[in-house]
Amino acid sequence: MDKAVNLIKLSVGTENVDDLAAWQATKRAQAPDGLPRHVTRMWPKRADEILSGGSIYWVIKGVIQCRQTVTRLDEYIGQDGIRRCAIVLDPKIVRTQTSLKRPFQGWRYLPLGDAPPDLPEGRASEEPLPVELNRALAEIGVL
């Protein structure tokens, strides 16, 4: 089995993890089988590694806050006729320890060793810290 690799992506326009979940619950954000998906212009060159247990880590308001396991990559042809990649995700959103991330375009590969750990099950439903406090703590290395 290939070594897995993750993806990291900005969740543009999302205020928090609940907003991400609400967006993914809309028909527009779902694959034909009802699973959430993110359609992107580029097809990952490391698809086999992503599909070997990789996740997509979501950056919300400049902070990695959660992840979802990538279940498959589907071809998606838009109304413009251009071939795109639909990254199909497990609907379970797993909250992670927060980690600051500067803005970037598109998605990037995130090695397993660089990914923030998942929060323990009991902490997954805790109210997140305010973004400004979270960012300040991450900047000084507390989070």
C-alpha positions as CSV (number, residue, x, y, z in Angstrom):
1,M,0.0,0.0,0.0
2,D,1.3,3.5,-0.8
3,K,2.0,5.9,1.9
4,A,-0.9,8.2,2.4
5,V,-0.8,12.0,1.9
6,N,-3.4,14.6,2.8
7,L,-4.7,17.7,1.1
8,I,-5.2,21.1,2.7
9,K,-7.7,23.6,1.3
10,L,-9.1,27.0,2.3
11,S,-12.9,26.9,3.1
12,V,-13.6,30.3,1.5
13,G,-16.6,32.2,2.9
14,T,-16.9,29.8,5.9
15,E,-17.1,31.3,9.4
16,N,-16.8,28.0,11.3
17,V,-17.0,24.3,11.1
18,D,-20.8,24.4,11.4
19,D,-20.9,26.6,8.3
20,L,-18.8,24.0,6.4
21,A,-21.2,21.2,7.4
22,A,-24.2,23.3,6.4
23,W,-22.7,24.0,3.0
24,Q,-21.9,20.4,2.4
25,A,-25.5,19.5,3.3
26,T,-26.8,21.4,0.3
27,K,-27.5,19.5,-3.0
28,R,-25.1,21.7,-4.9
29,A,-22.2,20.5,-2.7
30,Q,-23.0,16.8,-3.1
31,A,-22.0,14.1,-5.5
32,P,-24.8,12.2,-7.2
33,D,-24.8,9.6,-4.3
34,G,-25.3,12.4,-1.7
35,L,-21.7,12.4,-0.3
36,P,-20.1,15.8,0.1
37,R,-17.6,16.8,-2.6
38,H,-15.3,19.7,-3.4
39,V,-14.9,20.3,-7.2
40,T,-11.5,21.6,-8.2
41,R,-9.9,22.5,-11.5
42,M,-6.7,20.4,-11.0
43,W,-6.6,16.6,-10.7
44,P,-4.1,15.5,-8.0
45,K,-1.0,13.8,-9.4
46,R,-0.7,11.9,-6.1
47,A,-4.2,10.5,-6.3
48,D,-3.2,6.9,-5.2
49,E,-1.5,8.3,-2.1
50,I,-4.6,10.5,-1.2
51,L,-6.9,7.4,-1.7
52,S,-4.6,5.4,0.6
53,G,-6.1,7.0,3.7
54,G,-5.6,10.7,3.1
55,S,-7.9,13.5,4.3
56,I,-8.7,17.0,3.3
57,Y,-7.8,19.5,6.1
58,W,-10.0,22.6,6.0
59,V,-8.6,26.0,6.8
60,I,-11.3,28.3,8.2
61,K,-10.5,31.9,8.9
62,G,-6.8,31.3,8.7
63,V,-6.8,28.3,11.0
64,I,-6.9,24.5,10.3
65,Q,-9.9,23.4,12.3
66,C,-11.1,20.1,10.9
67,R,-10.7,17.3,8.3
68,Q,-12.6,14.8,6.3
69,T,-11.4,11.5,4.8
70,V,-11.2,11.5,1.0
71,T,-13.3,8.5,-0.2
72,R,-12.7,8.9,-4.0
73,L,-11.9,11.2,-6.9
74,D,-14.6,11.6,-9.5
75,E,-14.4,13.2,-13.0
76,Y,-16.7,16.2,-13.2
77,I,-17.5,17.9,-16.4
78,G,-18.9,21.4,-15.8
79,Q,-21.4,23.2,-18.0
80,D,-18.5,24.8,-19.7
81,G,-17.3,21.4,-20.9
82,I,-14.1,21.5,-18.8
83,R,-12.9,18.4,-17.0
84,R,-12.5,18.9,-13.3
85,C,-11.9,16.7,-10.2
86,A,-14.6,16.2,-7.6
87,I,-12.9,15.3,-4.3
88,V,-15.6,13.1,-2.7
89,L,-15.5,13.2,1.1
90,D,-16.7,11.1,4.0
91,P,-19.6,13.2,5.5
92,K,-18.1,12.9,9.0
93,I,-16.2,16.1,9.9
94,V,-13.4,15.5,12.4
95,R,-12.3,18.4,14.4
96,T,-8.6,18.8,14.8
97,Q,-6.2,20.7,17.0
98,T,-6.0,24.2,15.5
99,S,-3.0,25.3,13.5
100,L,-2.4,28.6,11.8
101,K,-2.2,28.6,8.0
102,R,-1.4,31.5,5.7
103,P,-3.7,32.1,2.7
104,F,-2.9,30.2,-0.5
105,Q,-4.8,29.4,-3.7
106,G,-6.2,26.0,-4.6
107,W,-5.2,23.0,-2.5
108,R,-1.8,21.8,-1.4
109,Y,-0.4,18.4,-0.3
110,L,0.0,18.0,3.5
111,P,2.3,15.2,4.6
112,L,0.9,13.0,7.4
113,G,3.6,14.2,9.8
114,D,2.6,17.9,9.3
115,A,-1.1,17.4,9.8
116,P,-2.6,18.5,13.2
117,P,-3.9,15.7,15.4
118,D,-7.6,15.0,15.8
119,L,-9.2,16.3,18.9
120,P,-10.2,13.5,21.4
121,E,-13.9,12.4,20.9
122,G,-15.0,14.2,24.1
123,R,-13.6,17.5,22.9
124,A,-15.0,17.3,19.3
125,S,-18.2,19.0,20.4
126,E,-16.7,21.8,22.5
127,E,-17.4,25.3,21.6
128,P,-14.3,26.6,19.6
129,L,-12.3,29.4,20.8
130,P,-12.9,32.8,19.2
131,V,-10.8,33.1,16.0
132,E,-8.7,36.0,17.3
133,L,-7.8,34.2,20.5
134,N,-7.1,31.0,18.7
135,R,-4.8,32.8,16.2
136,A,-3.0,34.6,19.1
137,L,-2.4,31.3,21.0
138,A,-1.2,29.6,17.8
139,E,1.2,32.5,17.1
140,I,2.9,32.1,20.5
141,G,3.0,28.3,20.1
142,V,0.4,27.4,22.7
143,L,-1.9,25.6,20.3
